[in-house]
Amino acid sequence: MKKFFIGFAVVSVLIAGVLSYFASGDPDGLDKTVEDTGIAAHAQEHPFAGSTFADYALGGDDKFTGLAGVLGVIVVLAVSFSLFWFLRKKTPSSDLADQ
């Protein structure tokens, strides 16, 4: 099972780091629909628009899209692993070992 999770993490980091450079910078279907219908005229700037990871790039620079993806994957995996570790059910044998 440990090999699976290590493999999953490696593949996730590779996908985020490599494939993100091939992603389109053009608006997706939802963005296009919002622009075409005029809803975008009422849009406001997001409070985190000037943050480090805004627009899926590090510091807004498209050259660092892959790095932003890798850092995002690492953060999500770390938070997920921590939550699963803290919330796991302990087996009776592990409860005895803790005493």
TORPAMI-900850 format. One line per field, with one value per residue (C-alpha): residue number from 0; residue in one letter; x, y, z. Coordinates in steps of 0.001 Angstrom, whole numbers. Layout:
<tordos>
pos = NUM,...
code = A,...
east = X,...
north = Y,...
up = Z,...
</tordos>
This chain:
<tordos>
pos = 0,1,2,3,4,5,6,7,8,9,10,11,12,13,14,15,16,17,18,19,20,21,22,23,24,25,26,27,28,29,30,31,32,33,34,35,36,37,38,39,40,41,42,43,44,45,46,47,48,49,50,51,52,53,54,55,56,57,58,59,60,61,62,63,64,65,66,67,68,69,70,71,72,73,74,75,76,77,78,79,80,81,82,83,84,85,86,87,88,89,90,91,92,93,94,95,96,97,98
code = M,K,K,F,F,I,G,F,A,V,V,S,V,L,I,A,G,V,L,S,Y,F,A,S,G,D,P,D,G,L,D,K,T,V,E,D,T,G,I,A,A,H,A,Q,E,H,P,F,A,G,S,T,F,A,D,Y,A,L,G,G,D,D,K,F,T,G,L,A,G,V,L,G,V,I,V,V,L,A,V,S,F,S,L,F,W,F,L,R,K,K,T,P,S,S,D,L,A,D,Q
east = 0,2889,4252,865,787,4380,3614,446,2391,5115,2598,615,3724,4780,1349,1219,4779,4818,1285,440,2706,462,-2748,-4552,-4357,-7643,-10846,-12729,-16401,-17694,-15531,-16560,-20255,-19949,-18243,-20740,-23820,-22549,-22377,-18664,-19518,-20620,-17549,-15259,-11604,-11042,-9507,-6564,-5926,-2546,-1433,1550,-435,-2954,-3830,-2179,1300,3941,3848,1648,4530,3467,7005,6367,3029,4563,6227,2951,1267,3943,3759,-36,101,2631,485,-2702,-958,572,-2745,-4605,-2024,-2076,-5874,-6026,-3292,-4969,-8474,-7603,-9297,-6937,-7106,-7358,-3775,-2477,-4482,-2692,679,-68,-536
north = 0,2341,1920,2924,6191,7024,6278,8368,11305,11045,10866,13793,15950,15039,15834,19171,20073,18992,18987,22394,24008,22597,23984,26634,30232,30991,31197,27961,27438,28982,32087,32460,32133,34712,37128,36513,36999,40179,38762,39570,43287,42840,40872,42179,41472,38489,39362,37042,38222,39665,36618,34430,31680,33857,32713,29312,30782,31789,35563,35840,34730,32033,30620,29286,27572,24122,25108,26503,23209,21139,23271,23003,19210,19007,21213,19244,15899,17117,18454,15309,12976,14945,14854,11134,10454,12453,11161,7495,4812,3062,-709,-2306,-3552,-10,1273,-1210,-167,3478,2666
up = 0,776,-2770,-4181,-2241,-3136,-6802,-6601,-5159,-7815,-10678,-9232,-8986,-12536,-13940,-12110,-13041,-16677,-18078,-16650,-19255,-21979,-20467,-22449,-21304,-23067,-21042,-20514,-21348,-18147,-18504,-22144,-21297,-18502,-20903,-23728,-21531,-19913,-16409,-16337,-16285,-12666,-11618,-8910,-8256,-5985,-2586,-3267,-6838,-5898,-3914,-4735,-6458,-8303,-11839,-11300,-11546,-9061,-8722,-11827,-14104,-16599,-16604,-13092,-13739,-13267,-10016,-8699,-9619,-7890,-4746,-4797,-5050,-2210,31,-722,-150,3116,4444,3340,4869,8121,8341,7598,10150,12914,12178,11639,13706,16015,16232,19675,19418,18783,21786,24024,22614,23477,27201
</tordos>
